[in-house]
Amino acid sequence: MRNKFEDSEKAVEFIKGGNATFTICSAKNRYTYKVVKAHFDESKYFVMLLTGSDNNNDFSYVGMLFPNRDKITLTTKSVMTDQSLPVIAFNYTYKRLLNGFIPKGVSIYHEGRCGSCGRKLTVPESIESGFGPHCLSKLG
């Protein structure tokens, strides 16, 4: 089973699903991010980066995604700067996804869990979209 996004629109939909964990790979780097919908405002998202060996708990806060922005907004709690390679990689990829294409030489993979509720995906159509059938119907 491959969990690679081939469509930029589906990748953005997954990233903004509310509970998305995904990896951006290039020839030189690989970074795993978690993007979670903010409870105080569902149009905003927290962006975290996997920084340790525990794939479930070793995420560090990077910044926020705001509506109508094509990059991470760093805050006072951010553990990185706008010159940190994981921030540059995310911003480069995300901006291009929003413009309708996956950058050449970049692959984006989800972890096989629903981008909204986090449940394990088992149906081929769900694995392809990154969302379980119930969550996909809620997203429209």
N, C-alpha and C positions, 0 to 999 in steps of 0.2 A: 504494500500500500504506500502510495506517495501522497504526501500532504503539502505539495508544492502548489502555490498559486500561479496560475497562468494568465489571469485576468486582473488588471489593476483595480477595476471597480469592486470586484469580489474581495480583493485584499483590503481595500479601504473599509468596506462594509464589515469585514472581520475585525480589523483593528478597532473600529468604533462600536463593536458589538457589546461592550460593557465589561467583559472579563476575558480579554484576549491575551494569549501567550504565543509568541511567534519568534522565529529566528530569521535574521537577515544575513545572508552569506554572500561574500564576494571571493575573488581569488586570494585576497590577502587577509580578510577578517571574517569573523563570525560573531554576532551579538544576539543574545536572546533578551527580548523585552516582554514586559507585561504592561498592558494598557487597561486601566480599570476606570469605569464611569464614576465620577464624583457623586456622592450621595446628596450633597448640598445643592448641586446644579447638574442635571443630567446632560447638559450640553458641553460639559467640561470633563476632561479625563486626566488621571494621574499616569505618568509614564515612569516605569521602573526598569532597571537593568539587572540581569542575572550577574552577580559578582562573586559567587562562591560555588561550591560543589553540590549544594543541596538545591536541586531543581525546583523545589516547592517553597523554600523559605529564604533563600539567599538573594533576595532582590533589594536593590538600593534605589532610593528615590532620585529621579533625574529631573523631572519638571512636569509641566502641564501642557495639554493640548487644549486650545480654545477654539470656539467656532470661528470660521473664516480666517484661520491662521494656517500656514503651511509648514510650521516648524514647532519644535518644543519651546515653550516659554520657561526659562529658568526662573526659580524663585529663591528666596533666602535659604530655604531648606535643601536646595539642590546640592548634590555631592559632586557635581561635575561643572565644567565651564562650557561655553559655546565652542571652545577649541578642543574639547575632549573627543577622541575618535568615535566613541559610541554615539555621541550627540551629532557629530557631523554625518555619520553613516545614516542615522535615523532621519535627520532633516533632508539629506540628499535624496534618499529613497522615498520618503513620504511626499515630498513636493512633487516628484515625478509621478507617483501613483495618483495624486490628485489631478495631475495634468493628463492622465489617461494612459500611462504606459509604465511598464516595469523596466527599470534601467538595464541596459545591456551589461551582462556580466554579473548581475545581481539575482539571487534567488531568495524567495520568501516562503518559509514553511510554517505551518501551524503544528501544534504538538499532538493533534488527534483528539482534542477536547473542544467542546462547543465554545465559541467565542463569546457567547452570552451567559450561559449558566455554568460552564466548566465541566459538564458531564462528558464521559468518554464517548466518542463517536464510533459507531460500529457499522452503520449502513453506508454503502459506497457513495450514494448521493450526498449524504451528510459529511462524509470525509472530504469529498470534493469541495463542498461549499464552506465547510468549517463551522456549520451550525446544525444542531439537531432539528428534526421536523417541527417540534413544538415551538422552539425559539425562532425558527425561520418563518413560521406562520405569523408570529407576533411582530417580526420585523417588516413584514409585508413583502 
